[in-house]
Amino acid sequence: MSITPSSERAGPGPGADAGSPLSVELARARWLRWLGVGLAALVLLLVLWALGLRPAGVDRPTILLVGLLVIAALYGLQAVVAEWWSRRLLRLSAAQEQRRHDLAQEVSRLERVDLAARHLADAHTLSEAADRLRSAAQRLVPSSHSAVLLRAADDLLLAVEGEDDGSWPGIGGGAADVASRALARGAPLRWSQGGGADNLSIAPRLAVPLRNSAEVVGVLVLGRGPGSPSFTHAEQRALERLAPHGGRALARAVPDGDQTTAPDPFGPPADAAAEMPSLETVDLAVLVPAIADGPIGADGEPARRVVVLAPTPTPIHTDPVAVASALEELLRCVHEHAPTAAAMAIEVLAFDHQAEIVIAHGGGVLPDELLDEPRSDAPGALALRPAFAALGGTVSVRDRSGVPQVRVRLPTSGRGTDDAAEVAAVAEEAAAG
């Protein structure tokens, strides 16, 4: 059974007969009022007729008394009906006013979604897009904290920090669990979870998948503190209208961070030009999965679950032997550092002028000093940072909201080794001159 998002279902909207229930009830009340007046007039006419005929055995005071009693009964009945009808009209008027208020809120939400969509269209980096998405979501739906989680593997979500340098509250395990459930369903999920039996310990949460066309690229999670009111259908519908704009912004955003390190303008000496390696086109989307499927453990077999995401070809112009050796040494280093039971997610991304490889793993952040020196227990091992620097790239470690990562950036044009070769040729010509 397919699940239709609330954004595609018909919401409350004004129609041609928006005020018809109240107008119909007013017409009925007017009709009943004139009906009571007509009956009273009819009784008065009967009394006058009886007084004029003077039936035998009936005196005039009796006729007047009966006529007055009947008219009083009619007016009393009309008063009771009018009171009941007025209460009914008040209820209908309150319901119509509430409907008008809901429609005004819906229009206001749509205007804020339109403004947020325009702001998201101008976002260029992941942190900027995530920050704008979280701010727009909290303006649409009041909440105490929010998070944007990107889909890094089949069932692995990585939090994206915003421009506030990570000072926003942590999402917690409960929010991550709700995000995973929404990712598995492919549909929004409202959830209330608490640590006690009373209602004050329940913390409401709302998770909405972020889609780029048919692909789910992440999840937006909003949460409120214990004892706060639960998220409503209208709030969920507002976030569903915002989610496609956020998904497209995240899909086209460029990962943030430092730019690729520029190569040293003073290249190798002239006699090293003959030792420059031959450059070839290497597709990282093919090379990285092949290395990950190979023997990266000490016993010659992978000892963990490794998920590789390489959706698009990522060709770079570089030394194939050097880049393969550097990536093998990096995966082996991460493999030895992370716990055996922890999974590893590797994502290969292609951009205009550089390629990026992000390795998410367990066991805490990889010590930075391991990147500067070769492993002492492996003779002939590479020093990772100098090895990637020789390819014109960089390697760094970081903690993304509790998820340790290793990030490698490589130029797509292989300009690190190309520039070195050009500098060597110029130095050789200068020496000959």
KEGUVO-860778 format. One record per residue (C-alpha): residue number from 1; x, z, y. Coordinates in Angstrom, 2 decimals, padded with zeros to 5 digits. Example, Ala and Ser with C-alpha at 12.3 -4.5 7.8 and 13.67 -1.06 7.14 Angstrom:
<recs>
<rec resi="1" east="012.30" up="007.80" north="-004.50"/>
<rec resi="2" east="013.67" up="007.14" north="-001.06"/>
</recs>
This chain:
<recs>
<rec resi="1" east="000.00" up="000.00" north="000.00"/>
<rec resi="2" east="001.51" up="-001.06" north="003.29"/>
<rec resi="3" east="001.72" up="001.41" north="006.14"/>
<rec resi="4" east="000.58" up="000.03" north="009.50"/>
<rec resi="5" east="002.45" up="001.63" north="012.41"/>
<rec resi="6" east="000.30" up="003.40" north="014.96"/>
<rec resi="7" east="001.65" up="001.10" north="017.65"/>
<rec resi="8" east="-000.08" up="-001.82" north="015.89"/>
<rec resi="9" east="-003.37" up="000.01" north="015.42"/>
<rec resi="10" east="-006.09" up="-000.15" north="018.06"/>
<rec resi="11" east="-005.77" up="002.81" north="020.40"/>
<rec resi="12" east="-008.31" up="004.22" north="022.82"/>
<rec resi="13" east="-009.19" up="001.63" north="025.42"/>
<rec resi="14" east="-011.84" up="001.24" north="028.08"/>
<rec resi="15" east="-014.69" up="-001.11" north="027.19"/>
<rec resi="16" east="-017.68" up="-002.64" north="028.92"/>
<rec resi="17" east="-019.88" up="000.23" north="027.75"/>
<rec resi="18" east="-017.43" up="003.05" north="028.55"/>
<rec resi="19" east="-020.16" up="005.01" north="030.44"/>
<rec resi="20" east="-023.15" up="004.00" north="028.28"/>
<rec resi="21" east="-023.69" up="007.33" north="026.42"/>
<rec resi="22" east="-024.02" up="009.31" north="029.63"/>
<rec resi="23" east="-026.20" up="006.68" north="031.33"/>
<rec resi="24" east="-028.51" up="006.52" north="028.31"/>
<rec resi="25" east="-028.92" up="010.29" north="028.27"/>
<rec resi="26" east="-029.67" up="010.31" north="032.01"/>
<rec resi="27" east="-032.33" up="007.64" north="031.50"/>
<rec resi="28" east="-033.91" up="009.69" north="028.71"/>
<rec resi="29" east="-033.94" up="012.83" north="030.85"/>
<rec resi="30" east="-035.60" up="010.92" north="033.70"/>
<rec resi="31" east="-038.20" up="009.52" north="031.28"/>
<rec resi="32" east="-039.01" up="012.96" north="029.88"/>
<rec resi="33" east="-039.34" up="014.41" north="033.39"/>
<rec resi="34" east="-041.85" up="011.76" north="034.43"/>
<rec resi="35" east="-043.67" up="012.21" north="031.12"/>
<rec resi="36" east="-044.17" up="015.91" north="031.93"/>
<rec resi="37" east="-045.41" up="015.06" north="035.43"/>
<rec resi="38" east="-047.86" up="012.52" north="033.94"/>
<rec resi="39" east="-049.26" up="015.01" north="031.44"/>
<rec resi="40" east="-049.72" up="017.61" north="034.15"/>
<rec resi="41" east="-051.55" up="015.06" north="036.31"/>
<rec resi="42" east="-053.76" up="014.11" north="033.35"/>
<rec resi="43" east="-054.67" up="017.76" north="032.75"/>
<rec resi="44" east="-055.48" up="018.19" north="036.44"/>
<rec resi="45" east="-057.78" up="015.18" north="036.30"/>
<rec resi="46" east="-059.56" up="016.61" north="033.24"/>
<rec resi="47" east="-060.07" up="019.92" north="035.04"/>
<rec resi="48" east="-061.55" up="018.15" north="038.05"/>
<rec resi="49" east="-063.80" up="016.11" north="035.76"/>
<rec resi="50" east="-064.98" up="019.25" north="033.98"/>
<rec resi="51" east="-065.72" up="020.94" north="037.29"/>
<rec resi="52" east="-067.76" up="017.96" north="038.38"/>
<rec resi="53" east="-069.84" up="017.73" north="035.16"/>
<rec resi="54" east="-070.22" up="021.46" north="034.63"/>
<rec resi="55" east="-070.80" up="021.44" north="030.81"/>
<rec resi="56" east="-073.52" up="023.77" north="029.56"/>
<rec resi="57" east="-072.34" up="027.23" north="028.62"/>
<rec resi="58" east="-069.00" up="026.89" north="030.42"/>
<rec resi="59" east="-068.57" up="028.48" north="033.80"/>
<rec resi="60" east="-066.21" up="027.29" north="036.54"/>
<rec resi="61" east="-063.64" up="030.17" north="036.28"/>
<rec resi="62" east="-063.11" up="029.42" north="032.60"/>
<rec resi="63" east="-062.43" up="025.76" north="033.32"/>
<rec resi="64" east="-059.91" up="026.66" north="036.06"/>
<rec resi="65" east="-058.18" up="029.23" north="033.85"/>
<rec resi="66" east="-057.80" up="026.82" north="030.92"/>
<rec resi="67" east="-056.52" up="024.07" north="033.22"/>
<rec resi="68" east="-053.94" up="026.39" north="034.82"/>
<rec resi="69" east="-052.75" up="027.64" north="031.43"/>
<rec resi="70" east="-052.29" up="024.10" north="030.09"/>
<rec resi="71" east="-050.39" up="022.97" north="033.24"/>
<rec resi="72" east="-048.17" up="026.09" north="033.10"/>
<rec resi="73" east="-047.43" up="025.46" north="029.42"/>
<rec resi="74" east="-046.47" up="021.86" north="030.19"/>
<rec resi="75" east="-044.13" up="022.89" north="032.99"/>
<rec resi="76" east="-042.59" up="025.63" north="030.80"/>
<rec resi="77" east="-041.97" up="023.14" north="028.00"/>
<rec resi="78" east="-040.47" up="020.73" north="030.51"/>
<rec resi="79" east="-038.13" up="023.46" north="031.81"/>
<rec resi="80" east="-036.91" up="024.25" north="028.29"/>
<rec resi="81" east="-036.32" up="020.59" north="027.48"/>
<rec resi="82" east="-034.59" up="020.06" north="030.85"/>
<rec resi="83" east="-032.24" up="023.00" north="030.20"/>
<rec resi="84" east="-031.35" up="021.73" north="026.72"/>
<rec resi="85" east="-030.85" up="018.23" north="028.08"/>
<rec resi="86" east="-028.66" up="019.44" north="030.94"/>
<rec resi="87" east="-026.34" up="021.20" north="028.49"/>
<rec resi="88" east="-026.16" up="018.02" north="026.43"/>
<rec resi="89" east="-025.30" up="016.02" north="029.54"/>
<rec resi="90" east="-022.59" up="018.51" north="030.47"/>
<rec resi="91" east="-021.01" up="018.12" north="027.03"/>
<rec resi="92" east="-021.14" up="014.33" north="027.28"/>
<rec resi="93" east="-019.70" up="014.43" north="030.78"/>
<rec resi="94" east="-016.84" up="016.69" north="029.64"/>
<rec resi="95" east="-016.11" up="014.39" north="026.68"/>
<rec resi="96" east="-016.13" up="011.34" north="028.95"/>
<rec resi="97" east="-013.83" up="013.07" north="031.43"/>
<rec resi="98" east="-011.46" up="013.99" north="028.63"/>
<rec resi="99" east="-011.49" up="010.39" north="027.44"/>
<rec resi="100" east="-010.71" up="009.20" north="030.95"/>
<rec resi="101" east="-007.86" up="011.72" north="031.13"/>
<rec resi="102" east="-006.49" up="010.52" north="027.77"/>
<rec resi="103" east="-006.64" up="006.92" north="028.95"/>
<rec resi="104" east="-004.77" up="007.83" north="032.13"/>
<rec resi="105" east="-002.08" up="009.56" north="030.06"/>
<rec resi="106" east="-001.86" up="006.54" north="027.76"/>
<rec resi="107" east="-001.37" up="004.22" north="030.74"/>
<rec resi="108" east="001.29" up="006.55" north="032.13"/>
<rec resi="109" east="003.10" up="006.56" north="028.78"/>
<rec resi="110" east="003.01" up="002.77" north="028.62"/>
<rec resi="111" east="004.52" up="002.56" north="032.10"/>
<rec resi="112" east="007.30" up="004.96" north="031.10"/>
<rec resi="113" east="007.94" up="002.95" north="027.92"/>
<rec resi="114" east="008.22" up="-000.22" north="029.99"/>
<rec resi="115" east="010.69" up="001.47" north="032.37"/>
<rec resi="116" east="012.72" up="002.87" north="029.45"/>
<rec resi="117" east="012.84" up="-000.57" north="027.79"/>
<rec resi="118" east="014.37" up="-002.06" north="030.94"/>
<rec resi="119" east="016.96" up="000.73" north="031.09"/>
<rec resi="120" east="017.82" up="000.29" north="027.41"/>
<rec resi="121" east="018.32" up="-003.43" north="027.92"/>
<rec resi="122" east="021.22" up="-002.62" north="030.30"/>
<rec resi="123" east="023.03" up="-000.31" north="027.84"/>
<rec resi="124" east="026.35" up="-001.68" north="026.57"/>
<rec resi="125" east="027.85" up="001.08" north="024.39"/>
<rec resi="126" east="026.40" up="003.15" north="021.57"/>
<rec resi="127" east="026.72" up="006.43" north="023.48"/>
<rec resi="128" east="025.05" up="004.93" north="026.55"/>
<rec resi="129" east="022.19" up="003.46" north="024.49"/>
<rec resi="130" east="021.72" up="006.71" north="022.55"/>
<rec resi="131" east="021.74" up="008.80" north="025.74"/>
<rec resi="132" east="019.17" up="006.57" north="027.44"/>
<rec resi="133" east="017.00" up="006.53" north="024.34"/>
<rec resi="134" east="017.03" up="010.32" north="024.00"/>
<rec resi="135" east="016.28" up="010.81" north="027.72"/>
<rec resi="136" east="013.39" up="008.34" north="027.59"/>
<rec resi="137" east="011.98" up="009.98" north="024.46"/>
<rec resi="138" east="012.06" up="013.44" north="026.04"/>
<rec resi="139" east="010.35" up="012.11" north="029.16"/>
<rec resi="140" east="007.64" up="010.58" north="027.00"/>
<rec resi="141" east="007.24" up="013.53" north="024.65"/>
<rec resi="142" east="008.32" up="017.01" north="025.83"/>
<rec resi="143" east="010.75" up="018.54" north="023.36"/>
<rec resi="144" east="013.58" up="021.06" north="023.29"/>
<rec resi="145" east="016.14" up="018.80" north="021.60"/>
<rec resi="146" east="016.50" up="015.24" north="020.36"/>
<rec resi="147" east="018.97" up="013.16" north="018.37"/>
<rec resi="148" east="019.67" up="009.53" north="017.53"/>
<rec resi="149" east="021.02" up="008.92" north="014.02"/>
<rec resi="150" east="022.42" up="005.58" north="012.93"/>
<rec resi="151" east="022.08" up="004.26" north="009.40"/>
<rec resi="152" east="025.68" up="004.15" north="008.10"/>
<rec resi="153" east="024.93" up="003.70" north="004.38"/>
<rec resi="154" east="022.04" up="003.55" north="001.90"/>
<rec resi="155" east="021.03" up="007.16" north="002.52"/>
<rec resi="156" east="023.64" up="008.33" north="005.03"/>
<rec resi="157" east="022.79" up="008.95" north="008.68"/>
<rec resi="158" east="025.38" up="009.56" north="011.40"/>
<rec resi="159" east="024.48" up="011.17" north="014.72"/>
<rec resi="160" east="025.41" up="009.32" north="017.90"/>
<rec resi="161" east="026.43" up="011.44" north="020.86"/>
<rec resi="162" east="025.26" up="010.62" north="024.36"/>
<rec resi="163" east="026.95" up="010.54" north="027.73"/>
<rec resi="164" east="026.71" up="014.32" north="027.99"/>
<rec resi="165" east="029.86" up="014.61" north="025.82"/>
<rec resi="166" east="028.00" up="016.22" north="022.95"/>
<rec resi="167" east="026.76" up="019.24" north="024.93"/>
<rec resi="168" east="023.19" up="018.73" north="023.68"/>
<rec resi="169" east="021.95" up="021.12" north="020.95"/>
<rec resi="170" east="022.86" up="020.28" north="017.36"/>
<rec resi="171" east="020.22" up="018.62" north="015.28"/>
<rec resi="172" east="020.51" up="021.05" north="012.39"/>
<rec resi="173" east="019.90" up="020.52" north="008.71"/>
<rec resi="174" east="016.11" up="020.54" north="009.06"/>
<rec resi="175" east="016.09" up="017.65" north="011.54"/>
<rec resi="176" east="018.53" up="015.69" north="009.38"/>
<rec resi="177" east="016.24" up="016.22" north="006.38"/>
<rec resi="178" east="013.20" up="014.97" north="008.34"/>
<rec resi="179" east="015.23" up="011.93" north="009.48"/>
<rec resi="180" east="016.19" up="011.14" north="005.87"/>
<rec resi="181" east="012.54" up="011.39" north="004.78"/>
<rec resi="182" east="011.43" up="009.06" north="007.60"/>
<rec resi="183" east="014.22" up="006.64" north="006.66"/>
<rec resi="184" east="013.09" up="006.62" north="003.03"/>
<rec resi="185" east="009.44" up="006.07" north="004.03"/>
<rec resi="186" east="010.20" up="003.52" north="006.71"/>
<rec resi="187" east="007.45" up="005.13" north="008.79"/>
<rec resi="188" east="007.16" up="008.01" north="011.31"/>
<rec resi="189" east="006.99" up="011.53" north="009.97"/>
<rec resi="190" east="005.72" up="014.72" north="011.60"/>
<rec resi="191" east="006.99" up="017.90" north="010.04"/>
<rec resi="192" east="006.77" up="021.65" north="010.67"/>
<rec resi="193" east="009.32" up="023.86" north="009.02"/>
<rec resi="194" east="010.06" up="027.54" north="009.48"/>
<rec resi="195" east="011.89" up="030.45" north="007.94"/>
<rec resi="196" east="009.05" up="032.99" north="007.96"/>
<rec resi="197" east="005.44" up="033.38" north="006.97"/>
<rec resi="198" east="004.07" up="033.62" north="010.53"/>
<rec resi="199" east="003.22" up="030.69" north="012.77"/>
<rec resi="200" east="005.78" up="031.76" north="015.37"/>
<rec resi="201" east="008.64" up="030.83" north="013.02"/>
<rec resi="202" east="007.48" up="027.23" north="012.52"/>
<rec resi="203" east="009.52" up="024.59" north="014.37"/>
<rec resi="204" east="007.73" up="021.21" north="014.75"/>
<rec resi="205" east="009.78" up="018.02" north="014.38"/>
<rec resi="206" east="009.01" up="014.32" north="014.71"/>
<rec resi="207" east="011.14" up="011.49" north="013.26"/>
<rec resi="208" east="010.55" up="007.81" north="014.11"/>
<rec resi="209" east="012.54" up="004.95" north="012.51"/>
<rec resi="210" east="014.34" up="002.60" north="014.90"/>
<rec resi="211" east="013.99" up="-001.05" north="013.92"/>
<rec resi="212" east="015.79" up="-004.20" north="014.92"/>
<rec resi="213" east="013.31" up="-006.84" north="013.74"/>
<rec resi="214" east="012.64" up="-005.86" north="010.10"/>
<rec resi="215" east="015.84" up="-003.82" north="009.65"/>
<rec resi="216" east="015.88" up="-000.04" north="010.18"/>
<rec resi="217" east="019.07" up="000.71" north="012.12"/>
<rec resi="218" east="018.52" up="004.42" north="012.69"/>
<rec resi="219" east="016.11" up="007.29" north="013.28"/>
<rec resi="220" east="015.03" up="009.09" north="016.46"/>
<rec resi="221" east="014.35" up="012.80" north="015.90"/>
<rec resi="222" east="012.64" up="015.18" north="018.34"/>
<rec resi="223" east="012.23" up="018.90" north="017.79"/>
<rec resi="224" east="010.60" up="021.89" north="019.42"/>
<rec resi="225" east="011.38" up="025.55" north="019.14"/>
<rec resi="226" east="009.58" up="028.00" north="016.83"/>
<rec resi="227" east="006.03" up="028.74" north="017.94"/>
<rec resi="228" east="005.71" up="025.53" north="019.96"/>
<rec resi="229" east="002.68" up="023.23" north="019.52"/>
<rec resi="230" east="002.94" up="020.47" north="016.93"/>
<rec resi="231" east="003.45" up="016.84" north="017.90"/>
<rec resi="232" east="000.19" up="014.92" north="018.34"/>
<rec resi="233" east="-000.87" up="011.45" north="017.25"/>
<rec resi="234" east="-000.70" up="010.25" north="020.87"/>
<rec resi="235" east="002.90" up="011.47" north="021.19"/>
<rec resi="236" east="003.82" up="009.79" north="017.92"/>
<rec resi="237" east="002.21" up="006.55" north="019.08"/>
<rec resi="238" east="004.20" up="006.68" north="022.33"/>
<rec resi="239" east="007.50" up="007.05" north="020.45"/>
<rec resi="240" east="006.53" up="004.21" north="018.12"/>
<rec resi="241" east="006.14" up="001.96" north="021.16"/>
<rec resi="242" east="009.61" up="002.98" north="022.36"/>
<rec resi="243" east="011.32" up="002.71" north="018.95"/>
<rec resi="244" east="011.66" up="-001.13" north="018.78"/>
<rec resi="245" east="013.36" up="-001.21" north="022.20"/>
<rec resi="246" east="015.75" up="001.54" north="021.10"/>
<rec resi="247" east="016.50" up="-000.20" north="017.81"/>
<rec resi="248" east="017.40" up="-003.46" north="019.56"/>
<rec resi="249" east="019.57" up="-001.64" north="022.10"/>
<rec resi="250" east="021.50" up="000.18" north="019.36"/>
<rec resi="251" east="021.90" up="-002.99" north="017.31"/>
<rec resi="252" east="023.52" up="-004.96" north="020.12"/>
<rec resi="253" east="025.55" up="-002.05" north="021.60"/>
<rec resi="254" east="029.32" up="-001.95" north="021.26"/>
<rec resi="255" east="030.85" up="001.24" north="019.76"/>
<rec resi="256" east="032.35" up="003.35" north="022.51"/>
<rec resi="257" east="035.93" up="004.60" north="022.70"/>
<rec resi="258" east="039.27" up="003.61" north="024.01"/>
<rec resi="259" east="040.16" up="-000.05" north="024.19"/>
<rec resi="260" east="042.62" up="-001.54" north="021.77"/>
<rec resi="261" east="046.16" up="-000.46" north="022.63"/>
<rec resi="262" east="048.03" up="-003.20" north="024.44"/>
<rec resi="263" east="051.21" up="-004.35" north="022.72"/>
<rec resi="264" east="054.60" up="-003.51" north="024.09"/>
<rec resi="265" east="055.60" up="-006.23" north="026.61"/>
<rec resi="266" east="059.22" up="-005.80" north="025.56"/>
<rec resi="267" east="059.14" up="-007.38" north="022.15"/>
<rec resi="268" east="061.75" up="-007.48" north="019.40"/>
<rec resi="269" east="065.16" up="-008.99" north="020.06"/>
<rec resi="270" east="065.76" up="-012.72" north="019.69"/>
<rec resi="271" east="067.31" up="-012.43" north="016.25"/>
<rec resi="272" east="064.08" up="-010.88" north="014.92"/>
<rec resi="273" east="062.05" up="-014.02" north="015.56"/>
<rec resi="274" east="062.93" up="-015.38" north="012.14"/>
<rec resi="275" east="061.58" up="-012.21" north="010.52"/>
<rec resi="276" east="058.09" up="-012.49" north="012.04"/>
<rec resi="277" east="055.45" up="-012.62" north="009.27"/>
<rec resi="278" east="053.18" up="-015.59" north="008.81"/>
<rec resi="279" east="049.67" up="-015.10" north="010.22"/>
<rec resi="280" east="046.53" up="-016.04" north="008.34"/>
<rec resi="281" east="042.78" up="-015.59" north="008.77"/>
<rec resi="282" east="041.61" up="-012.54" north="006.82"/>
<rec resi="283" east="037.93" up="-011.64" north="006.43"/>
<rec resi="284" east="037.64" up="-007.84" north="006.56"/>
<rec resi="285" east="034.10" up="-008.08" north="005.17"/>
<rec resi="286" east="035.71" up="-009.33" north="001.93"/>
<rec resi="287" east="039.00" up="-007.42" north="002.02"/>
<rec resi="288" east="037.62" up="-003.92" north="002.63"/>
<rec resi="289" east="035.06" up="-003.97" north="-000.26"/>
<rec resi="290" east="037.76" up="-005.31" north="-002.57"/>
<rec resi="291" east="040.12" up="-002.46" north="-001.65"/>
<rec resi="292" east="037.32" up="000.13" north="-001.93"/>
<rec resi="293" east="036.42" up="-001.12" north="-005.42"/>
<rec resi="294" east="040.03" up="-000.92" north="-006.52"/>
<rec resi="295" east="042.01" up="002.06" north="-007.81"/>
<rec resi="296" east="042.35" up="004.38" north="-004.81"/>
<rec resi="297" east="042.66" up="007.67" north="-006.68"/>
<rec resi="298" east="045.77" up="009.24" north="-008.13"/>
<rec resi="299" east="044.53" up="008.59" north="-011.66"/>
<rec resi="300" east="043.93" up="004.90" north="-010.96"/>
<rec resi="301" east="040.13" up="005.15" north="-010.79"/>
<rec resi="302" east="037.79" up="005.90" north="-007.86"/>
<rec resi="303" east="036.58" up="009.49" north="-008.22"/>
<rec resi="304" east="033.71" up="009.37" north="-005.78"/>
<rec resi="305" east="030.79" up="007.31" north="-004.56"/>
<rec resi="306" east="032.00" up="004.75" north="-002.00"/>
<rec resi="307" east="029.44" up="002.72" north="-000.01"/>
<rec resi="308" east="030.67" up="-000.26" north="002.01"/>
<rec resi="309" east="028.54" up="-001.86" north="004.71"/>
<rec resi="310" east="029.89" up="-005.26" north="005.75"/>
<rec resi="311" east="026.79" up="-007.27" north="006.76"/>
<rec resi="312" east="028.55" up="-010.04" north="008.69"/>
<rec resi="313" east="031.84" up="-011.93" north="008.24"/>
<rec resi="314" east="034.65" up="-010.28" north="010.20"/>
<rec resi="315" east="037.59" up="-012.70" north="010.35"/>
<rec resi="316" east="040.84" up="-011.63" north="012.03"/>
<rec resi="317" east="044.11" up="-013.53" north="012.48"/>
<rec resi="318" east="046.86" up="-011.26" north="011.17"/>
<rec resi="319" east="049.42" up="-010.65" north="008.45"/>
<rec resi="320" east="047.34" up="-010.38" north="005.24"/>
<rec resi="321" east="049.92" up="-008.34" north="003.31"/>
<rec resi="322" east="050.46" up="-005.85" north="006.12"/>
<rec resi="323" east="046.77" up="-005.25" north="006.84"/>
<rec resi="324" east="045.94" up="-004.87" north="003.14"/>
<rec resi="325" east="048.78" up="-002.37" north="002.65"/>
<rec resi="326" east="047.75" up="-000.36" north="005.71"/>
<rec resi="327" east="044.08" up="-000.21" north="004.66"/>
<rec resi="328" east="044.99" up="000.75" north="001.07"/>
<rec resi="329" east="047.21" up="003.58" north="002.33"/>
<rec resi="330" east="044.46" up="004.77" north="004.72"/>
<rec resi="331" east="041.79" up="004.85" north="001.98"/>
<rec resi="332" east="044.18" up="006.63" north="-000.36"/>
<rec resi="333" east="044.92" up="009.23" north="002.32"/>
<rec resi="334" east="041.20" up="009.83" north="003.00"/>
<rec resi="335" east="040.50" up="009.92" north="-000.74"/>
<rec resi="336" east="043.08" up="012.65" north="-001.30"/>
<rec resi="337" east="041.88" up="014.66" north="001.69"/>
<rec resi="338" east="038.10" up="014.63" north="001.01"/>
<rec resi="339" east="036.47" up="016.74" north="-001.74"/>
<rec resi="340" east="035.93" up="014.95" north="-005.04"/>
<rec resi="341" east="032.11" up="015.29" north="-004.97"/>
<rec resi="342" east="031.77" up="014.02" north="-001.40"/>
<rec resi="343" east="030.66" up="010.44" north="-000.79"/>
<rec resi="344" east="032.49" up="008.02" north="001.46"/>
<rec resi="345" east="030.79" up="005.42" north="003.70"/>
<rec resi="346" east="032.79" up="002.50" north="005.10"/>
<rec resi="347" east="031.30" up="000.23" north="007.75"/>
<rec resi="348" east="032.91" up="-003.02" north="008.95"/>
<rec resi="349" east="031.80" up="-004.21" north="012.39"/>
<rec resi="350" east="032.62" up="-007.45" north="014.21"/>
<rec resi="351" east="032.74" up="-007.83" north="017.98"/>
<rec resi="352" east="033.90" up="-010.47" north="020.43"/>
<rec resi="353" east="037.58" up="-009.54" north="020.64"/>
<rec resi="354" east="038.09" up="-006.90" north="017.98"/>
<rec resi="355" east="036.99" up="-005.70" north="014.56"/>
<rec resi="356" east="036.24" up="-002.09" north="013.73"/>
<rec resi="357" east="036.30" up="-000.17" north="010.45"/>
<rec resi="358" east="034.61" up="003.26" north="010.41"/>
<rec resi="359" east="035.14" up="005.56" north="007.40"/>
<rec resi="360" east="032.75" up="008.53" north="007.16"/>
<rec resi="361" east="033.85" up="011.17" north="004.65"/>
<rec resi="362" east="033.60" up="014.87" north="003.81"/>
<rec resi="363" east="036.04" up="017.74" north="003.86"/>
<rec resi="364" east="036.55" up="018.09" north="007.58"/>
<rec resi="365" east="038.41" up="015.89" north="010.02"/>
<rec resi="366" east="041.59" up="014.28" north="008.72"/>
<rec resi="367" east="044.61" up="016.02" north="010.34"/>
<rec resi="368" east="046.01" up="013.84" north="013.09"/>
<rec resi="369" east="049.61" up="014.44" north="012.00"/>
<rec resi="370" east="048.90" up="012.61" north="008.72"/>
<rec resi="371" east="048.59" up="009.41" north="010.73"/>
<rec resi="372" east="052.05" up="009.66" north="012.31"/>
<rec resi="373" east="054.22" up="010.35" north="009.27"/>
<rec resi="374" east="054.23" up="008.85" north="005.75"/>
<rec resi="375" east="053.10" up="010.99" north="002.85"/>
<rec resi="376" east="055.94" up="013.15" north="001.56"/>
<rec resi="377" east="054.75" up="012.99" north="-002.08"/>
<rec resi="378" east="054.72" up="009.16" north="-002.15"/>
<rec resi="379" east="058.11" up="007.48" north="-001.58"/>
<rec resi="380" east="057.76" up="004.24" north="000.33"/>
<rec resi="381" east="054.33" up="005.15" north="001.76"/>
<rec resi="382" east="053.42" up="003.78" north="005.17"/>
<rec resi="383" east="053.03" up="005.76" north="008.36"/>
<rec resi="384" east="049.47" up="004.79" north="009.27"/>
<rec resi="385" east="049.54" up="004.83" north="013.06"/>
<rec resi="386" east="052.76" up="002.78" north="013.38"/>
<rec resi="387" east="051.50" up="000.40" north="010.67"/>
<rec resi="388" east="048.28" up="-000.39" north="012.54"/>
<rec resi="389" east="050.12" up="-000.48" north="015.87"/>
<rec resi="390" east="052.38" up="-003.19" north="014.43"/>
<rec resi="391" east="049.20" up="-005.21" north="013.79"/>
<rec resi="392" east="048.10" up="-004.72" north="017.40"/>
<rec resi="393" east="045.44" up="-002.16" north="016.44"/>
<rec resi="394" east="044.76" up="001.56" north="016.53"/>
<rec resi="395" east="043.67" up="004.29" north="014.12"/>
<rec resi="396" east="042.05" up="007.59" north="015.17"/>
<rec resi="397" east="040.14" up="010.52" north="013.71"/>
<rec resi="398" east="037.10" up="012.28" north="015.15"/>
<rec resi="399" east="034.11" up="014.49" north="014.36"/>
<rec resi="400" east="030.71" up="012.93" north="015.04"/>
<rec resi="401" east="028.17" up="015.79" north="015.01"/>
<rec resi="402" east="029.62" up="017.34" north="011.89"/>
<rec resi="403" east="030.50" up="014.06" north="010.13"/>
<rec resi="404" east="034.29" up="013.45" north="009.93"/>
<rec resi="405" east="035.28" up="009.86" north="010.63"/>
<rec resi="406" east="038.37" up="007.66" north="010.68"/>
<rec resi="407" east="038.16" up="004.65" north="012.98"/>
<rec resi="408" east="040.40" up="001.57" north="012.81"/>
<rec resi="409" east="040.36" up="-001.16" north="015.44"/>
<rec resi="410" east="042.10" up="-004.51" north="014.97"/>
<rec resi="411" east="042.22" up="-007.50" north="017.33"/>
<rec resi="412" east="040.44" up="-010.57" north="015.98"/>
<rec resi="413" east="043.07" up="-012.95" north="017.38"/>
<rec resi="414" east="046.10" up="-011.13" north="016.01"/>
<rec resi="415" east="047.53" up="-010.94" north="019.50"/>
<rec resi="416" east="049.80" up="-008.03" north="018.58"/>
<rec resi="417" east="052.09" up="-010.17" north="016.38"/>
<rec resi="418" east="051.49" up="-013.37" north="018.37"/>
<rec resi="419" east="052.74" up="-011.75" north="021.56"/>
<rec resi="420" east="055.77" up="-010.37" north="019.78"/>
<rec resi="421" east="056.63" up="-013.85" north="018.50"/>
<rec resi="422" east="056.25" up="-015.36" north="021.98"/>
<rec resi="423" east="058.46" up="-012.70" north="023.53"/>
<rec resi="424" east="061.10" up="-013.30" north="020.84"/>
<rec resi="425" east="061.04" up="-017.07" north="021.49"/>
<rec resi="426" east="061.45" up="-016.55" north="025.24"/>
<rec resi="427" east="064.37" up="-014.18" north="024.64"/>
<rec resi="428" east="066.05" up="-016.72" north="022.35"/>
<rec resi="429" east="065.69" up="-019.50" north="024.95"/>
<rec resi="430" east="067.10" up="-017.22" north="027.65"/>
<rec resi="431" east="070.13" up="-016.39" north="025.50"/>
<rec resi="432" east="070.74" up="-020.08" north="024.78"/>
<rec resi="433" east="070.50" up="-020.89" north="028.49"/>
</recs>
